[in-house]
Amino acid sequence: MEKDCTFCKIVNGETDTQFLYQDDTLVVFRDINPHAPVHLLVVPRKHIRSINDLEKEDSTIISHLITVAKEMARQEAVDKSGYKLLFNVERGGGQLIFHLHLHLIGGW
């Protein structure tokens, strides 16, 4: 855990964030500044700063993020109408919180 990382605090239960899904690897919760009717964040429990910091052994985490996002799209009823899965990478790519996270955006 990174001391000042917002997402580390969330995944460790140090905030009142409501999880829509959680397991030993990741948590899912709603974005507090949604860009669409459905805007979820899929966040690994392991602190990985960004896509650029992934190691080979993290490949199972990435696979799990995508698999859970697909299931969450179904639960949020956007699987048939369509949705986006998005990683922002580094500040120039729009990353604001430096803890890897996957956006699930849809519902238009």
C-alpha positions in Angstrom: 0.0 0.0 0.0 1.2 3.5 -0.9 0.7 5.8 2.1 -1.0 8.6 0.3 -2.8 6.6 -2.5 -6.5 7.3 -2.6 -7.3 3.9 -4.2 -5.1 2.0 -1.7 -7.2 3.6 1.1 -10.4 2.7 -0.7 -9.4 -1.0 -1.3 -8.3 -1.3 2.3 -11.6 -0.1 3.6 -10.4 3.2 5.0 -13.2 5.1 3.3 -17.0 4.6 3.2 -16.9 3.6 -0.5 -19.6 1.1 -1.4 -18.2 -1.8 -3.4 -20.4 -3.3 -6.1 -18.1 -6.3 -6.2 -15.0 -7.4 -4.4 -12.7 -10.4 -4.1 -9.1 -11.1 -3.1 -7.7 -9.4 -6.2 -9.9 -6.4 -6.9 -12.8 -4.1 -6.0 -15.4 -2.4 -8.1 -17.1 0.9 -7.2 -18.9 3.9 -8.9 -16.8 6.8 -10.1 -17.5 9.9 -7.9 -17.3 12.1 -11.1 -19.1 10.0 -13.7 -18.8 10.7 -17.4 -21.8 8.5 -18.3 -24.9 7.0 -16.7 -22.8 4.0 -15.8 -19.2 4.7 -14.8 -17.5 2.1 -12.7 -13.9 1.7 -11.6 -12.3 -1.7 -11.4 -9.3 -1.4 -9.1 -6.7 -4.1 -8.2 -6.0 -4.4 -4.5 -2.3 -4.6 -5.3 -0.8 -1.1 -5.8 0.4 -0.9 -9.4 1.2 2.7 -10.2 0.1 2.6 -13.9 0.1 0.3 -17.0 3.7 1.3 -17.5 4.6 -0.3 -14.2 3.1 -3.7 -14.9 5.3 -6.8 -14.5 4.9 -10.1 -16.2 3.4 -11.7 -13.1 0.6 -9.0 -13.1 -0.9 -10.5 -16.3 -3.5 -12.5 -14.2 -4.6 -9.3 -12.5 -5.2 -7.6 -15.9 -7.1 -10.6 -17.2 -9.3 -10.6 -14.0 -10.0 -6.9 -14.3 -11.4 -7.4 -17.8 -13.4 -10.5 -16.9 -15.0 -8.8 -13.9 -15.6 -5.6 -15.9 -17.5 -7.8 -18.5 -19.6 -9.2 -15.7 -20.3 -5.8 -14.2 -21.4 -4.5 -17.6 -24.0 -7.3 -17.6 -25.1 -6.5 -14.1 -25.4 -2.8 -14.9 -27.4 -3.8 -18.1 -25.0 -2.1 -20.6 -23.6 -5.3 -22.0 -26.0 -5.4 -25.0 -26.2 -1.7 -25.7 -22.4 -1.3 -25.5 -19.8 0.1 -23.2 -16.1 1.3 -23.1 -13.3 -0.2 -21.1 -10.5 2.4 -20.6 -7.1 2.6 -19.0 -5.7 6.1 -18.7 -1.9 5.9 -18.7 0.2 8.7 -17.1 -0.8 12.3 -16.8 -0.7 13.0 -20.5 -3.1 10.1 -21.0 -5.5 11.4 -18.5 -4.5 9.4 -15.4 -5.2 11.4 -12.3 -4.8 8.8 -9.6 -1.6 6.8 -9.8 -3.0 3.4 -8.9 -3.9 1.3 -11.9 -7.7 1.2 -12.6 -10.0 0.3 -15.4 -13.0 2.5 -16.3 -16.2 0.8 -17.4 -18.3 3.5 -19.1 -21.7 3.2 -20.8 -25.4 3.6 -20.5 -26.0 6.3 -23.1 
